[in-house]
């Protein structure tokens, strides 16, 4: 399959390695930075320096390709999807941005090709899990989705290190959050709904963030009483982010906040990804709860290149659905939701196995 990957950043590098090493994808990587592309010089991929923000440049580059995988910042998603539509390519991305996803859904209307945004961890894999568990109930009561991309060794007051896009992180903290409450669809405020829980003896906090539900509100509307998504952090992070965003009013100046975080908060490759989904409801007249919990850790040593947990899980999400699409397991055209992916198929996929090979959490309190 001829695939063009847009973006050779933190996540794009991993996607390039995964796809190029599989033998089933002829990969071309586009980035505006020659230095980023040079880091892929050992891979059997074509590399092209191009202005990835220019629609016509992208259209020209995508002509003749079968699919485009967009690993650019969320702000470029609509441009990339528009280029895919004009060039006649299938489209896959990682965006968590709600407005971008709505625009891509409109692009997909009557399209001869497929458009599948939100293919990462959250949104992405988390929605596949939640929908799979929900199918096992006659009557749904609650669907709660919790995801954290966390440093394995927090040392600063925020108890956080940069593990993925800073722009994407702040975007999640600042925009309204889709949810269903008492059977009605609502927009919840970001950073609200603070809760605490423990897993494997470690204390965590969780709070509302935008985008993680993907399209589940549409899919489960009329079937569930409560549906929400929250980001997981170590205790104390939430209070400091409230100070920065609200009391210091950096919510109105996110560019400054992004610059501060990039300058003051170090990145780390020593991270972990926590996935925690609970679904409750009636089955054969009995009130039951199903839980899916995983911790995925960074890969270091053992002869493998160092990869962070967020790199592994995000790349696994988009590469697995692309592979399933290539195999004909997904619709060939139009807008594709994450919950149209069967969880057993995802976990059995050669790329999706990254989640099965993680440590399953045995106890949650």
Legacy VTK file of the C-alpha trace (Angstrom):
# vtk DataFile Version 3.0
C-alpha trace
ASCII
DATASET POLYDATA
POINTS 365 float
0.000 0.000 0.000
1.390 3.416 -0.990
1.239 5.678 2.063
2.387 9.248 2.632
3.153 10.158 6.247
2.840 13.850 7.051
5.143 14.861 9.884
8.425 13.400 11.124
8.178 14.589 14.705
8.064 12.633 17.959
5.152 10.388 16.912
5.769 10.493 13.161
9.235 8.981 13.604
7.745 5.943 15.340
4.969 5.542 12.768
7.591 5.599 9.996
9.625 2.868 11.709
6.551 0.686 12.314
5.137 0.930 8.788
8.454 0.738 6.939
9.488 -2.344 8.904
6.298 -4.272 8.123
6.972 -4.947 4.438
3.429 -4.087 3.341
3.675 -0.318 3.031
5.579 1.821 0.545
6.152 4.890 2.725
6.907 8.485 1.752
7.512 10.938 4.615
6.886 14.687 4.230
8.120 17.301 6.661
9.147 20.918 6.393
12.308 20.252 8.443
15.145 18.510 6.631
16.766 17.647 9.980
13.717 15.660 11.063
13.728 13.690 7.816
17.452 13.013 8.134
16.741 10.992 11.299
14.893 8.531 9.048
17.800 8.056 6.654
18.371 4.447 7.718
14.797 3.443 6.846
13.574 2.245 3.430
11.325 5.297 3.014
11.235 8.168 0.569
11.806 11.561 2.200
10.519 14.863 0.904
11.013 18.346 2.323
7.783 20.268 1.728
5.646 23.003 3.217
3.070 20.884 5.009
0.863 23.913 5.691
0.340 24.626 1.964
-2.761 22.920 0.588
-1.639 22.823 -3.027
1.827 21.545 -2.112
0.161 18.690 -0.221
-2.260 17.915 -3.055
0.615 17.664 -5.513
2.592 15.409 -3.169
-0.388 13.114 -2.495
-1.330 12.483 -6.130
-0.978 8.786 -6.880
-0.811 7.758 -3.223
-3.399 5.399 -1.733
-3.480 6.738 1.823
-2.198 9.610 3.907
-1.332 9.333 7.601
-1.363 12.752 9.233
0.977 13.151 12.227
1.114 16.946 12.022
-0.136 19.273 14.812
-3.913 19.296 15.262
-4.145 22.798 13.752
-3.174 21.375 10.336
-5.726 18.562 10.282
-8.335 20.294 8.117
-5.732 21.322 5.531
-4.304 17.795 5.376
-7.755 16.199 5.085
-8.773 18.666 2.369
-5.631 17.774 0.415
-6.422 14.064 0.777
-9.947 14.625 -0.539
-8.675 16.585 -3.553
-5.910 14.060 -4.290
-8.222 11.048 -3.909
-6.406 9.488 -0.921
-7.766 7.668 2.094
-7.114 9.756 5.220
-6.078 8.831 8.782
-5.004 11.154 11.587
-4.396 11.544 15.335
-6.320 14.730 16.057
-8.096 15.258 19.357
-9.597 18.542 18.159
-13.400 18.414 18.051
-13.841 21.188 15.464
-11.320 19.577 13.113
-13.093 16.231 13.384
-16.443 17.827 12.555
-14.909 19.472 9.493
-13.369 16.170 8.383
-16.747 14.464 8.755
-18.199 17.003 6.328
-15.331 16.371 3.890
-16.130 12.658 4.046
-19.728 13.116 2.900
-20.131 11.428 -0.518
-16.358 10.948 -0.732
-15.121 7.982 -2.789
-12.357 7.476 -0.217
-12.288 6.827 3.538
-11.700 9.425 6.263
-10.776 8.163 9.720
-9.569 10.815 12.164
-8.801 10.359 15.879
-6.782 7.155 15.432
-4.386 7.473 18.361
-4.738 6.583 22.026
-7.450 8.987 23.187
-9.369 9.546 21.052
-8.759 6.259 19.324
-8.023 3.058 21.188
-9.941 4.170 24.281
-13.163 4.482 22.235
-12.666 1.037 20.688
-12.395 -0.456 24.188
-15.383 1.411 25.619
-17.665 0.514 22.724
-16.622 -3.142 22.892
-17.455 -3.376 26.602
-20.741 -1.508 26.098
-21.905 -4.096 23.558
-21.998 -6.700 26.329
-24.877 -5.051 28.208
-28.628 -5.127 27.636
-29.017 -1.726 29.340
-26.159 0.724 29.794
-25.820 2.862 32.906
-22.301 4.317 32.936
-19.318 4.411 30.583
-16.251 6.039 32.121
-13.011 6.428 30.176
-9.756 7.455 31.857
-6.355 7.825 30.156
-3.040 9.192 31.371
0.283 9.751 29.601
2.532 10.222 32.624
6.198 10.389 33.587
7.340 7.193 35.268
9.380 9.289 37.706
7.662 12.650 38.424
10.049 15.111 40.075
8.621 18.625 39.616
5.693 20.448 41.239
3.444 19.749 38.238
4.316 16.054 38.579
4.438 16.009 34.809
6.926 15.825 31.962
6.282 16.546 28.306
5.581 13.259 26.550
3.692 14.488 23.466
2.507 17.673 21.714
2.391 20.653 24.097
-0.099 22.387 21.783
-2.357 19.343 21.880
-2.097 19.159 25.659
-3.174 22.769 26.180
-5.909 22.384 23.558
-7.420 19.570 25.663
-7.264 21.716 28.807
-9.047 24.720 27.276
-12.020 23.528 25.220
-15.482 22.220 26.208
-15.805 18.484 26.763
-18.546 16.333 25.260
-20.356 14.106 27.762
-23.705 12.486 28.476
-25.279 13.176 31.880
-28.591 11.696 33.006
-29.204 10.583 29.439
-28.692 14.057 27.931
-25.758 15.213 25.868
-23.942 18.120 27.489
-20.788 20.203 27.166
-18.776 19.951 30.382
-16.091 22.436 31.370
-12.460 21.393 31.020
-10.535 20.842 34.289
-13.811 20.245 36.158
-15.129 16.940 37.541
-12.029 16.267 39.640
-11.869 12.744 41.078
-9.279 10.533 42.761
-8.578 6.816 42.481
-5.748 4.350 43.052
-4.307 1.669 40.807
-1.600 -0.776 41.812
-1.156 1.198 45.017
-0.488 4.506 43.211
-2.747 7.506 43.732
-4.060 9.412 40.703
-6.424 12.268 39.946
-8.599 12.679 36.853
-10.520 15.617 35.399
-12.425 16.633 32.273
-10.425 17.269 29.108
-11.610 17.809 25.563
-11.655 15.399 22.633
-11.042 12.011 24.242
-14.554 10.676 23.618
-14.219 10.920 19.863
-17.636 10.145 18.338
-18.939 7.967 21.189
-21.491 10.582 22.260
-23.151 10.166 18.867
-22.872 6.378 18.870
-24.208 5.823 22.394
-26.798 8.634 22.474
-30.109 7.313 23.802
-28.457 4.166 25.193
-26.389 5.340 28.153
-27.135 7.474 31.213
-23.566 8.644 31.901
-20.639 8.862 29.484
-17.481 10.848 30.138
-13.767 11.043 29.485
-11.087 12.351 31.847
-7.317 12.699 31.704
-5.327 11.052 34.491
-2.521 12.849 36.302
-0.661 12.555 39.590
-2.280 14.449 42.515
-1.452 18.160 42.514
-1.215 18.679 38.744
-4.821 19.802 38.423
-4.551 22.559 41.049
-1.451 24.084 39.443
-2.959 24.002 35.935
-6.058 25.782 37.288
-3.784 28.515 38.655
-1.971 28.894 35.336
-4.993 28.761 33.067
-7.607 30.543 35.150
-6.078 32.658 37.909
-3.140 33.846 35.790
-5.488 33.965 32.757
-3.152 32.073 30.451
-6.205 30.409 28.952
-6.498 33.668 26.980
-2.810 33.522 26.045
-2.071 29.879 25.329
0.930 30.747 23.160
2.715 32.115 26.223
1.768 29.063 28.289
3.061 26.711 25.606
6.350 28.650 25.503
6.652 28.488 29.302
6.054 24.735 29.414
8.505 24.039 26.595
11.165 26.131 28.322
10.621 24.922 31.905
9.212 21.387 31.799
11.609 18.752 30.407
10.508 16.043 28.025
11.020 12.414 28.983
11.269 9.069 27.253
10.703 7.311 30.603
6.921 7.426 30.683
3.902 5.191 31.080
0.431 5.158 29.575
-2.510 4.255 31.786
-5.784 3.073 30.206
-8.777 2.566 32.493
-12.347 1.980 31.243
-15.339 0.995 33.383
-18.765 0.143 31.989
-21.782 -0.749 34.132
-25.341 -1.753 33.327
-27.823 -4.595 33.241
-27.136 -7.990 31.750
-29.908 -10.580 32.038
-31.483 -8.401 34.715
-28.350 -8.268 36.888
-26.387 -5.050 37.549
-22.765 -5.693 36.519
-19.570 -3.806 35.854
-16.805 -4.596 33.341
-13.314 -3.090 33.619
-10.459 -2.823 31.126
-7.181 -1.609 32.622
-3.665 -1.487 31.207
-0.321 0.093 31.957
2.034 0.389 29.002
5.667 1.273 29.676
8.417 2.774 27.558
10.786 0.439 25.720
14.458 0.865 26.560
17.361 -1.465 25.841
17.065 -5.133 24.806
18.559 -4.208 21.439
15.532 -2.060 20.519
15.521 1.689 19.843
14.233 3.658 22.841
10.543 4.453 22.438
8.316 6.187 24.920
5.008 4.675 25.973
3.070 7.454 24.239
5.025 6.834 21.027
4.272 3.100 21.224
0.573 3.440 21.971
-0.152 6.281 19.544
1.715 4.637 16.676
0.060 1.300 17.459
-3.367 2.952 17.294
-3.039 4.523 13.866
-0.922 1.749 12.312
-3.337 -0.965 13.448
-6.430 0.720 11.969
-4.539 1.485 8.749
-3.544 -2.182 8.547
-7.110 -3.346 9.220
-8.319 -0.970 6.512
-5.741 -2.395 4.090
-7.046 -5.888 4.876
-10.660 -4.859 4.131
-11.849 -5.051 7.751
-13.211 -1.472 7.671
-15.572 0.395 5.328
-13.859 1.411 2.059
-15.247 4.941 1.924
-16.876 7.717 3.924
-16.379 8.705 7.559
-15.162 5.866 9.795
-15.575 6.031 13.564
-13.129 4.389 15.936
-15.921 2.309 17.438
-16.403 0.590 14.077
-13.157 -1.260 14.844
-13.690 -4.565 16.672
-11.474 -4.724 19.766
-10.521 -8.406 19.220
-9.434 -7.568 15.660
-7.399 -4.600 16.898
-5.626 -6.580 19.627
-4.934 -9.477 17.251
-3.383 -7.117 14.694
0.415 -7.160 14.484
0.568 -3.476 15.413
-2.277 -3.487 17.927
-0.527 -6.181 19.963
1.423 -3.390 21.650
-1.584 -3.091 23.968
-1.890 -6.821 24.624
1.785 -7.127 25.458
1.411 -4.497 28.164
0.894 -5.366 31.791
-2.747 -5.967 32.645
-3.635 -4.338 35.947
-4.910 -6.910 38.400
-6.417 -4.724 41.091
-7.976 -1.305 41.234
-9.156 0.398 44.400
LINES 1 366
365 0 1 2 3 4 5 6 7 8 9 10 11 12 13 14 15 16 17 18 19 20 21 22 23 24 25 26 27 28 29 30 31 32 33 34 35 36 37 38 39 40 41 42 43 44 45 46 47 48 49 50 51 52 53 54 55 56 57 58 59 60 61 62 63 64 65 66 67 68 69 70 71 72 73 74 75 76 77 78 79 80 81 82 83 84 85 86 87 88 89 90 91 92 93 94 95 96 97 98 99 100 101 102 103 104 105 106 107 108 109 110 111 112 113 114 115 116 117 118 119 120 121 122 123 124 125 126 127 128 129 130 131 132 133 134 135 136 137 138 139 140 141 142 143 144 145 146 147 148 149 150 151 152 153 154 155 156 157 158 159 160 161 162 163 164 165 166 167 168 169 170 171 172 173 174 175 176 177 178 179 180 181 182 183 184 185 186 187 188 189 190 191 192 193 194 195 196 197 198 199 200 201 202 203 204 205 206 207 208 209 210 211 212 213 214 215 216 217 218 219 220 221 222 223 224 225 226 227 228 229 230 231 232 233 234 235 236 237 238 239 240 241 242 243 244 245 246 247 248 249 250 251 252 253 254 255 256 257 258 259 260 261 262 263 264 265 266 267 268 269 270 271 272 273 274 275 276 277 278 279 280 281 282 283 284 285 286 287 288 289 290 291 292 293 294 295 296 297 298 299 300 301 302 303 304 305 306 307 308 309 310 311 312 313 314 315 316 317 318 319 320 321 322 323 324 325 326 327 328 329 330 331 332 333 334 335 336 337 338 339 340 341 342 343 344 345 346 347 348 349 350 351 352 353 354 355 356 357 358 359 360 361 362 363 364
